[in-house]
Amino acid sequence: MDEISRRDFLQMTAGAGAFATLARPAGDVVSAQPAAGAAADGWFDRPMRWVQLTLVENDPGRFDPQFWLDYFRRLHADAATLSAGGIVAYYPTAIPLHHRSQWLGESDPFGTLAAGCRALGMNVLARTDPHAAREDVRAAHPDWIAVTRDGEPRRHWANPDLWVTCALGPYNFEFMDQVHREIVSRYGVDGVFANRWSPQGGDCYCVHCQQNFKAATGHELPRSTDRRDPARRQFLEWRKARLTELWKRWDATVRAARAEARFIPNGPPDMKTAGELAPIQFADNQARRGVTPPWANGRRAKEYRSVMGRRPVGGIFSVGLEEPYRWKDSVQSEPEIRLWVAEGTANGARPWVTKFSGVLYDRRWLPVVERIYDWHHRHERYLRNEESLARVAVLYSEQMAAASTPAGDRAEDHVLGMYHALVEARVPFDLVHEAFLAPERLDRFSLLILADAAALSDVQCAAIRDYVNRGGSLLATFASSLYDETGGRRPDFGLADVFGVSFAGRIDGPMQNSYLSLDADPVTGKRHALLDGLDDTPRIINGVYRVDVRPHDTTFASPLTLIPTYPDLPMEDVYPRVPHTTTGEVFLRQLTRGRVIFFPWDIDRTFWEVMSVDHLKVLRNAIAWASRDPQPVEVEGPGVIDVTVWRQRDSMTVHLVNLTNPMMMKGPLREAIPVGPLRVRVRLPQGARARGVQLLTAGTAPGLTEANGVMTLTVPSVEIHEVIAVDL
Ligand SMILES: [Zn+2]
């Protein structure tokens, strides 16, 4: 892209055929994805940089469209999402009850902006928001409004002048369908993007929801919100099906108005459906909530990639803070915005900046985003990823929330702890979604990690067992596979044969003051590689919860054994009552090719809670032992660095995102603290030679050595984001 102008590129990609040749060579790596074939057609993969301008009702006549168009041009933005209709129409709509902005007058701000973006060669999505309506809508169609459990029409929680609409009834299926048809046929946009299109503010008990649920299931709407209640589960399934039907309805309408256009929801009914239906998705994780760590944005990108494969994922970011207070104007520091976007980019999302209100109050973010987008534009060819080269995957489970685990054991914390350990261990990794466990998807990983993947169906267990039988390695923790997909507890682990242990009937915890003894092999007298770096201690702290298990091989000597809880007060009583046991707290299996390692305790969850470096060492050793081969990239040097590795058509890239910061475990950044030098070893793809190497941010070509397909180089310093780009 550097050699040809943007105009040339647009012309080259104008025809779908030319585009397909340019961006999608044969050998689609997402063949395991149901909708992979559909993704090759259309405009969706063209835009690399997105912008979104969400107007507020009094913007018309007050904001300057040309200012925004000039800014979009300076950003080298390829696509825009622009406010069109729904709660407020920003164009002269002809649909009764479609509320025109009170400030609209004779103007057409949506049309003006859309035409301006088109003139810049950009794709345009029309943004609608159907989740609220005014009193005149309620008066004319009371049945369009959502109904609370008490039978009252639902007022909007933030603006009591508005009513919340029923997402699953005629307001969306008929009225908004008409709105979408009008917008696409009048303006010829590339698609419609609907915000907050699913039920908002709670379950709806309106007459349509009652009738439709009864017609579908024969039952009344459930009152229970317990996910384990079968009636509740049935309701959730019905709601998902109804939303999927709505997605298809709107998509058919949009396509009928313009063949190339699509309906794209902001947030699918669930990720599996996104994987099946969507040509493109947008990860709406605009900024930190409270003090979430910055890799939260990379994680969201990984989640979307786990179902979207090669299809594009936009990473929506903003310059204001998210829930619960939602300050939507400029809030974050420059380093924080840059790090947030870098995490998205490094993990395969394309930047999409969103701004609410066409009138600006705080302008500090404008040059920051411009610099990020300019960098992205200059290095675009190295950011158009074909596949991740990570060899480690963590199972991404949406059904895990259904599993019944002990009080205080928060399932999500297992995943967060494992995620953080992988980042700290500098292991490039992907997520694989529980709905897509076919061999084509799994077999490119040498190691699959189940971070308390408690709820797994028999089919999912079988897919994981087959993966191990084909030579894959498995690392699992805690209650993985102890429950089925509905949260019902099995008599034994679904993967008991793979783990080599059975459930002994009890989950212990919370355990106070329990430890793990580090035991040498009774035959060789040597310690297992799992304990590397812990030579100077006979024991480390235990976790907080453990599953009692019975090993199948009773001769197995575990390198970690239980030192049971003993009093932590009064101080006079703080001594182990049982100094040593033979109760194994890790189980290792060496199969013909793969390796299996099972921790029957919450090493990942406890790591997230207390961040013990000893637990990190054990996890890092476990990943290395189970992976067998070295990781595709190894980084030596100080700091906390998120490492990802990608292949493009004629190149590969290694992203180094510097998370080193005194406030790193909290999202806010005051300044960027550079780290380096870093010594990096990169394994080139089989049979590939490096024709040239550059550091995209530093703008330099590093000195390097290459031997046996391994390239070694030094990155002098990483401020926030460096990319090693290797031409192949
Ligand atoms: Zn309803």
Boltz pocket constraint, residues with backbone or C-beta under 6 A from the ligand:
constraints:
  - pocket:
      binder: B
      contacts: [[A, 145], [A, 146], [A, 147], [A, 166], [A, 167], [A, 168], [A, 169], [A, 204], [A, 205], [A, 206], [A, 207], [A, 208], [A, 209], [A, 210]]
      max_distance: 6.0
